[in-house]
Every structure is written in C-alpha cells, then in structure tokens.
Amino acid sequence: MSSSHNIGDLAGVASGAKPVHVICLGLSALDQVWRVDRPFAGGSEKIKALAYGTLGGGMAANASVAVAKLGASVAFWGRAGNDAAGHEMKSAFTAEGVDVENFRLFPEGRSSVSGVIVDSSGERQIVNFRGLYPEAAGWLPLEAVARASSVLADPRWVEGAATLFGEARARGIPTVLDGDVADAEVFERLLPLTDHAIFSEPALTAFAGSADDKSLGALARFGCSVVAVTRGEGGVSWYGSGQLHRQAAYAVEVVDTTGAGDVFHGAYALAIGAGLDVPAAMAFSAATAAMKCRHAGGRNGIPTINECLVFMRTKP
C-alpha cells in the first residue's frame, strides 16, 4: 500500500502529477426527489412539493461521481436494467466523467428507483426499489483491479463486493466499505476483506446493537485496519491501531443532506488511494461532505480538490 501523506499531497492529484484511480462497485439508482417546505409531521398527510427533479443516486454511484468531481479517475462497476432508468443513469455517469464500461444493463433486469422527500431542514426520507438483476459476478474484469489505487463497495451487491475486495486484497490495494444498513451476514462476509469500514449510525446500530464507541470498537474482531461511524453533525469516530479517534464535522448552512455519506465515502477512497494517512483522509472527507450539504441534490455542490483545500484552510 502507499505510504502515508497529509492533506497537502492532494494538490498533486488535482494537478495530475499524482494519478489516482478508484473503482466503485455497488448500487446505482434513479432518484425522484421532492422538496417540501416544512419538517415531517408523521402520519398520513398530503404535502405540496416546492420542487421536483429526477437524478442519479445510489451509494457507490454517488461515491464514484464524487471521485470524478474531485478530479481523480474513477470507474463504476454495477448493474441495472436495460430500461429507461438504466440508460438515464448511464448517461449521467458519462456526463460526469465516470467510466461505465462495466456498468452492465441486463435485458431481463429492472433498475433501482428511489423516491426522496427533502424537508425544510435538509433532512430526507427515502423509499427505494432495489431492482432485479443477476447476483453472479463472474463477468467482472478483475485484471483491471491491478491499476486501481483503492476500491470501494457498498453492501447492495454482495457477490460483486466480495469478488472485488478479494482481488484487491490479494494485490495489496486498499478496500473501503460503505457500511449502510444491511443484513448481518453481509457484513460478516465483507468485513474480513475490508481495510477501511465506515458505517452510518443506523447501520452500526442494526449490526452491533448500538452506535456507541464500545460497539464500534468491538468490530475490531474482523481485522479491519479502520472501523468508523459517521455521525452527521457529530462528526466521525473511528478505531485504528487500537485507539479511538474523532474528526469534528465542519459547520455549514445545511440545505440538503442527501448523498452526504456517499460523498464522504468517495472522498475517503480517493484520499486513501492517494496515500493520505487516516486522520487526513477523515478530515478531507468530512470537508467534502459538508460542502455538498450546502446544495440541494445528492451530487450538486461536490467540490474540486482545490476548492475543498481552500475551504479547509478557512474553517476552524
């Protein structure tokens, strides 16, 4: 693996002097987004939407777009149906500069589609149809892993993630797991292949029984180098080398948190692929996610590396 460096070394990625290539594997979804003018009240109700839009989403998909917008090379490996939603997602990836050679549209498949409601505080509710497509991953071009600086996967395509992580582990390439909510057996399979596992609070609670630091530390049994949990405004906590560490969140005026965790993961995979040490990678990822939250939509507002570095210099 690459030797450790600090935040300043990301300038080399931005200039092209230090090439970084990330492979992101997992879910791509088409998000239908409604913006409403008040917080959720709960119960049955009919709410007038202030705005509506359709855009690409999905954890690993958003992470790949984040890597591209930050300025590094990235490929998305995933599945969708050979339907209108699948073609729209593929076009959106291409427009952002993401390599989609291995984003396969299956003729008998059905693409994943989500409905997202964003309230006036920036919080959101999501309903997702995960799609229907083959689980087998034998078609993935594993020889391409050799040129990756790091690889990232979410838990939505377990066979693909295990295949990618197994190949990367064999080649000494860092693996980053987006620990979103999934069945326990998914994590039990993937965590032993994971170098950097970063959970959301709901996912950590569902898997470990709690999102507290003790539960986080107990996951060291899987042998990951880093086990982390993102806590929104509470920043991120992680265990590494047997010690607990924290990175505070960057204070911004939040417009929309949609995709913030995905952007965090993409920025982290890029930073680890560039050889940054973990504290520097966490700080960079927290800043990138915070900047995204100032804009509506899961992919709007993702900064370039240089914009993020300026932001970090101006924030405490």
Disulfide bonds with the S-S distance in Angstrom:
none
